[in-house]
Amino acid sequence: MKHNCPICKKPTDSESNPDFPFCSERCRILDLGNWASEKYVISEPVIDEDAPEDSSPADPNDRRN
């Protein structure tokens, strides 16, 4: 899989680069530092706190219904 490094935009390849999706260990460490310094944030919660806790679909084999 060919891709551009998310840090420096240099082309990189998953088949030949052990640091993929980064082009080098340097870019991989820079990315880790960005997460550690909270430069990156997840904009929305992963879990919807307003949703009911048991939102799994009903089991058709469940005979309690």
Secondary structure in CASP SS format (residue, H / E / C, confidence):
PFRMAT SS
TARGET T0000
AUTHOR 0000-0000-0000
METHOD secondary structure of the structure
MODEL  1
M C 1.00
K E 1.00
H E 1.00
N E 1.00
C C 1.00
P C 1.00
I C 1.00
C C 1.00
K C 1.00
K C 1.00
P E 1.00
T E 1.00
D E 1.00
S C 1.00
E C 1.00
S C 1.00
N C 1.00
P C 1.00
D C 1.00
F C 1.00
P C 1.00
F C 1.00
C C 1.00
S C 1.00
E H 1.00
R H 1.00
C H 1.00
R H 1.00
I H 1.00
L H 1.00
D H 1.00
L H 1.00
G H 1.00
N H 1.00
W H 1.00
A H 1.00
S C 1.00
E C 1.00
K C 1.00
Y C 1.00
V C 1.00
I C 1.00
S C 1.00
E C 1.00
P C 1.00
V C 1.00
I C 1.00
D C 1.00
E C 1.00
D C 1.00
A C 1.00
P C 1.00
E C 1.00
D C 1.00
S C 1.00
S C 1.00
P C 1.00
A C 1.00
D C 1.00
P C 1.00
N C 1.00
D C 1.00
R C 1.00
R C 1.00
N C 1.00
END
